[in-house]
Amino acid sequence: MKKTLWFLSLLVFAITGCANANTLTPEIEFILEPTLVVEESPESIETAPAYLPQPGDSDLDRANAITNSIYLFYSENNPAEVILHISGYLPTPCHELRIYIPQPDQENKVNVEIYSLAEPDIECEQVLRAFDTRVNLGTYPAGSYWVWVNGGRVGNFDF
């Protein structure tokens, strides 16, 4: 056993001692240049959020959106803005979220509508699609306001 162990140690030592210590350097040098350059415009173009009603929505089928969490909070901007955080589910992956935010009524109620739209006559898997979004309700004149979503009272805020 000792002879075998001694022989293996000697063999490993001999093999590593005979190994080439030089590292290989590549003979061809590649220079990579960018293939796509995106230049940003100096003005940022603001687009409307996808959840706002769009032209052509009247041609789509309307369905409910299931909400499981809705709450209000204030942004840290000056002036402060009211933000509505909504999470829930759409009926299928083919449905798109829509949120209609009207101006407050005469009683200072903001009646938000949350619903979904889908192309008519399209076959889609019958699985729920989760959504989680923040909706900026903006700023309001001085007063006390109540926020209602799909007929249910969510909360109030004061300016």
Secondary structure, DSSP 8 states (H G I E B T S, - for coil): -HHHHHHHHHHHHHHHHHS-------SS------S------SS------TTS--TTGGGSEEEE-EEEEEEEEE-SSSS--EEEEEEEEESSTT-EEEEE-----TTSEEEEEEEEEE-TT-------EEEEEEEEEE---SSEEEEEETTEEEEEEE-
